[in-house]
Amino acid sequence: MWCTNYRSRPILLFPLLWLAACGTLEVGSAPPASATLEPTRAATATMAPTPVTAIEGTAVAYVQHRTLYVRDLPQAHPPMLVDDCLDPKCLFQYLKWSPNGRYLLYYREDNGIHEIRLADRQGMVRTVASGTAPLRPAAWSPDGRQIAFLRQTDRWIESEPLGNIVEVWSVAVAASGAISDAKIVGEIHGGAGCGGGGRSQSDELYEREGGTAYGFQMSKTEWTAQNILLYTLDCGNAGIGRFDMSTGTELEPYAVPLRGLVLNRGRDRWVAVTWDARSTELRKNELAAGDPTSTDTEIIPTLAPVELVYVGPVSGHIYYTSRHRTGGANLSDDYFFNFYESALWMIHADGSGEKLLWQAADHSFAGVTEALDGSILFVRVENDVALYEAVQDETVAPERWVDYLPQRHIVRILAPGGEPEAWLENAGNLAISP
C-alpha cells in the first residue's frame, strides 16, 4: 500500500484501506487472533484509557487518535491532552522526557510542516523549532539544559557519498521551560534520502512504532555524556554518524552498519543492531555496543536475531525483539500481506542473564520501556492475519474491511515472565518519564 507523501505515490487499489493506512480512518481494538472473524469495535475520540493505578512511575506520554496525552502515575486522574491536530496526516513521533522528567520533547509533522515541540506537565506547549529536518528527532543534553535538533538544507555534497548538508542547532532551556534563541553548532553529511516502496498494513504501522528493515521513521538523535551527538546518517536508517558538540565538527561515522541505537542509563555507552540494507548476507541482526568516543564496536551474543533494541530506564537491562516472517500473500503487485512471529527478550548489558519474556504469532513488539515499579510496557502491533481473512471472506463486504485493519496497543507485564495485560487500546509511541 502507498500513501501520498514525499517518498511515495498513491495507488487507490482499495480506497478504504488506503485511507486508513494514510491516517484518515481510525478504529478501535482489532479482532482477536482466531479463525472466527469478528469486526473491530468502533472507537471514538472520547474513548477513555483504562485507569492505571498500580504503575509507580511519574508520568506516561502516549499518542491516541492523532492526539498526544500525558497521564500522571500512579494516580488514576484523567489524561491531560497536550497536543492534537485535525489533519489526517498529522504525526507525533519521538517522545522524549527531559532527564528530570519535567518536560516532554517531541516531533510533530502537520500538513508538511516539521516541528520540534516542548510541553510541560501542566500542558503548556512551546515550539522549539519549525522547519526542522523531516523525520528527525531532537535530543536532550545529559543535564537537560539544552536541546539539539537538525535542519535540512538545499546544499548538496557532490563527492561520494552523495547527500545533502544538514545543520546541527541547539537551544538552551531554562528551569521555567523558556527557550533561548537557537544557534547553529555545525554541519553534518545528511545522506542520500529515505527508502520507499510498498508495505503491508502491519508493516506500515510497525514502522511508525519501532522500525523494520526500511526503518525510515526510526531515526535516532542522542546526546551522550561525552558531548558527542549520535544520529542516523539518513532517514533510511542506514548507519550512525557522530558529531562533537563541543567543537562543532563532524567525526568519523561507524563503519559497521548500525540501526536502532539507544544509550545506556549513564549516556556514556550505546547499544544498537548491526544491519546493512543493501546486502542480505551482511544482515546479521546482531546486538552491538560501543563507546561514543570510538568507532570500535563489540558484539553481544544473543539467542535470536535482533530486530529492535531498548534499554530499561530503571533496571538498565537491554530488551530486544526478534521477528521473522511466517507467511503472507500478494493479491497484486501493489497490495500484499505479511505475517510475523515475534518474541521479546531481556538481557543484562554484559550479555548475561538472557531471558525470553514473551512470544506470540499474531503481532510484533515495539516501544519497550519500564515503569519505576519494574513493570514493563511495550507497544503491540497486530499482524495482517485478520485483515487478510476478511478480504478473502466473501461474506465480508469491502466496506467492512476497515474494521479488520491492524491496530497498536500498549501492553504491560508486571514482572519478567509474567502474563501480559492490556493497558491502553489503539495507542502507541509511549514514553515514561524518569
N, C-alpha and C positions, 0 to 999 in steps of 0.2 A: 504494500500500500504506500501511497505517496501523499504528502501534504504540500500545499503551496507555500514555499519559503525560499530563502536564498540558496538552498542546497539541493532542491528537488523540484520536480514538476508534478502537476496534478493528473491523476488518472481516475476518472469517475466511473470505475467499473461497477462498484457497488456504492451508490451515493450515501446511504445511511451509514455504512461502516467507514467510509472516507470521512464523513463529517465528524464521527465520533473520534476517529484517530487524530483529527486535527483540533479537537477540543471544543467542538460546537455542541456536542451532546454529552451529557454526563448521567450516569446511572449509579445505582447503589451496589450492594454486595452481589457478587456473581453467583451462578448456580453452584450447588455442591458438586464435587468431583465424583460423579457417578454416571451410570449409563442412562439414568432417568433424566430426561430433560425437563427442568422447571425454570420458568422465566425469572430473571433477576427482579428483586424487589425494588420498585422505583424509589429513588432518593430525592430529597428536596434540599434546597439551600439552607433550610432551617433545621435540618437533622442535627440533633444534639449528640455529641460524643458520649460514649459510655462513661459514667463517673469513675474516676480513678482515685482511690483513697489509700491504697497500700503502697504506692511508689513513693519512696522517701527521697525524691530529688528536689531541685529548686524550681525549675520550670521546664516545660517542653514546648517546642515550637513545631508546628506541622502545617501542611497545606491540604485543604479540602475544598472542593468546588471552586477552584480558582480564587481561593481566599486563604490568607495567611493568618493563623491563630497562634496565640501564646496562652498557655494554661499553667497557673501556679500549682505546684505539687508540695505536699500531698493533699492539700485542700481540694474538696470537690466543687470548687467555685465554677461557674460557667466560664467557658473560654473567652478570652478577650480578642476581638477582631483587630488585627494590626494593619492589614493592607488587603485590598481586593481590587478587582477590575472587571469590567463587563466584556472586554474584548475576548472573543473565543480563543484567540491565540496567545493570550497573556500567559506568562510563565514565571513562576517563582522557583528559584533554584539556589543551591549552595548556602544553606542556612548555617551561620557560624556565630556562636555566642562568644562574647569577649572573655578573656581569662578570668575576670571577676564575676562573670555571669550577669552583669547589669545591662548589657546592650546586645542586640541581635543584629548581625550584619547579614545582608542577603543580596542576591542578584535578582533583578526584575527586568523582564522583556515585555513590553506592551506596545502593540501597533508599530513594531520596528524600532522602538526606542529602547536602548540598553542602558540600564542604570544600576548603580550600587547604592543601596539604601541602608539606613541605620535606624533601629527602633529601640526605645527604652521599655522598661517593664510597665510603664503607665500607658503605653500605646502611642506616644509621640513619635512621628516618623520624620527623619531628615534625609534629604538626598545628598549622599557623599559626592557623587559624580554622575553626570549624564553623558551619553555618547561614549561609553566605555567599550572595550573590545567585546564583540559578541561571544556569548557563552563562556566568558572568563570570570571566575570568581575573584573576590578580593581576599586579603589576608590580614589578620591581626598581627601586630608586633608582639613579641613574647610578653612585654609588660602591659599590653593593652592600651598604650597611649598613642599608637599610630595605626593607620590603615594603609596598605599598599594596594594599588589597583593598576590595571593595564589599559592603554588606549591604542587602538589600531590606527595606523597612518596609511596614506596613499603612496608612500615611498616604498620602492621595491629594491631588493638586492639582486643584481643581475648575475653575479657569480654563483657557483654551486656552494651550498644548496640554495636553490631559489626560494624566495619568500619575501613577505613584506616586513617593514620595520615596525616594531611595537614599542611604545614608550612606557616606562615604569614611572608611576607617580605615587606620591604619598601625601597624606593629610594627618594633622595632629588632632586628637580627640581629647577634649577637656573632661574633667571629672563630672561636669554638668551635662556632658554629651554634646556640647558645642563643637563645631568642626571648623578648623582653620582653613585658610586658602590652600588649595592644592599646589604642590610644587613638583616639577619633574626631577627625577633622580638619575635617569639614564635611558638607554635604549637596548633592546634585545632583538634577536632574529626571530620573526614571528612564524616561520614555517610556511608551507605552501597551501594550506587550507584544510578543509574538512573532508571527511568521507562522504558517502552518499549511497544511493541505491535503495531498492525496495526492501521492506521488512514486514514480518508478520505483525499482527496486532500486539501480541505479548512482547515481542522484541522491541517494538517502539516504546511501549510502556516501561519495560525493563531498563532501557537506555536512559530514560528520564530519572530513574531512581538510582541506578548504580553504574550501568555501562556494560556493553558487550564487546565483542571483538572490534566493532566500529568505535564505540565509546565517544562519539562526538559531543555528547553532553556530560562528559565525565572529566572536564578539565580540572586541574589542580593548581593552586597557588598557595604556598605555605611559607611563612616567615620563621626561620629557625633561630635557635638560641645563639648561633654563631653569626647572626645578622646576614645570613645568606637566604635569598629568595629562591625557592624551588618551584618550577612551573612546567606545565606541559608545553612542548615545543610548538604544537599547533592543536586546534580543536579536533583533529583526527586522532589525538591521543597516542602519537607515535613515539614519544620519548620524553625525557625530563631534562630541562636545562637548569642552569644555575646563574645567579646574579648577586653580586656583592652590594648590599645596600649601603655599606659604609663608604665605599669608593665610587659607586655608581658605574661599575664595569661589569660586562658580561664575562662569565667564566666558562671554562670548557664544560660541555654537557657530558652526560653519561653515555659511554659508548654502548653499553648493554641496553637494548630497548626495554624501557620500563613503563608501566602504566599503573593507575590507581594508587599513587603514592600517598602515604599518610605518615604523620610524625608520631613519635612516642610521647609519653606524658611530659618528659623533660624538654621536648622540642630540639634535642641535640642529636637525634638519630632518626632515620627514615626506614620505612618498610614499604615494599612495592611488589609488583608482579612482573616477571620477565615476559616479554611479548614482542613479536615482530609481525606487523600487518601484511608484509609483502612476502613472507616465506613461511609456509606451513611447517617446514622442517625445524625452523627456529622457534616455533610457537610452543615452547615447553611449559608455559604457565607454572613457573617455579616461584617460590617465595624468596625474595631478595631483601637484603638490608645493607645499610651503609651509613657513612658519616658525611654530612653536607660539605665539609671542607675537603673531601677527597672524592675522586672518581672511582675509587675501588668499590667493588660490590662483593658481597658474600651470599651464598645460597643457603637457606634454611630448609632442610629436607622435610617434606610433608607426605602424608599418606595418600593424598589425592591431588590432581592438577588444580591449581588455584585459579579461580575466576575473579573474585574481588577480595580485598583485604581491608580490615579495620583494626584500630587499637582501642581497647576499652579505656575510657577516660577515668574510670575508678580503679579497676584492678591492674591495668597495664597489660592484660592479656591480648594476644593477637587473635582476632577472629577472621577466618577466611571461609569463602564459599567455593564449592565445586559444582560444576554443571555440565551435563553432556546431553546431547540431542538423542532422544529415544524414538523419534519419528516425526512425521509431518506429511503434508500433501500440497500439491500445486493444482489449483483449478485453472490457472492460466499462467502466462509468463510474468504477469504483474501482480498476481494475487495468490498468496500461499500461506500455509500454516506451519508452525513449528511447535513440537512438544519436547519438553525437557524434564530430566530428573535431577534434583539438586540436593545438596547437603550443606549443613552449617557446622563448622569445626572451630575448636578453641585450642590454642597452643601458647605456651609461655614464650617470651621474647627470645630465650636462648634455644628454642626448638624442643624443649622437653614438655612432658605432660600433655601431649596431643590427645584430644578427646572429640568424639563425634557427638554433637548436641542434638541434632535433629535432621532427618532427611524425609523427602517427600517426592512424589512423582507428578504432582498436579500444579506445581508452582516453582518460582525461583526466589532466592533470598537476596535482599539488598538493604542498605542503610542501617547496618548494625550499630547499636550503641548501648551504653549501660546507664542505669539509674544508681543513685547513691546507696540504695539498699542491696545492690548486687544483682538485681534483676536485669535481664537482657531484653531489649526491644529491637525489633527489626521490621523491615517492610517486606511483606509477602506479595509477590507479583504473580498473578494467576497465568496459567498457560492458555493455549488456544483450543484445548480439547472441547470444552462446552460449545464454543462458537462453531467449531468445525462440525460437530454433531448436529447443531441446529441448522447449519447451511445445507447439510446432506439430508436432513429430515424433511420429506415432502409435506408433512403436516404442519410445519412451522413456516408461516408466511414470511416473506422477505422483510416486511416492515417490522417484524418482531426480532430479527437478528440482532438488533442493537441491544436487546435485553440480555444477550449472552456474551457481550464484549468482556475481555479480561479486565479485572479490576486490581487495585492495590489496597492492601490493608496493613495496619500496624498491629503486630503480634507481640506478645510478652511471654517470656519464660522466667518464672520466679527464681529458679536456681538452675545451674548447669545440669542438664539431663532431665529437668522437669518437663511436665506436659505443657505445651504452648496454649495460650488462651488469647482470644481476640480482644484487642484493646480499643481499636478505632477502625470503623469500616470506611472504605473508599477514601483513604487518606495516605499520605506518604511524606517523604522528604523530612523526616523527623530529626530534631536536634535537641538534646537535653543539655541544659546549662550546667556549669560546674557547681 
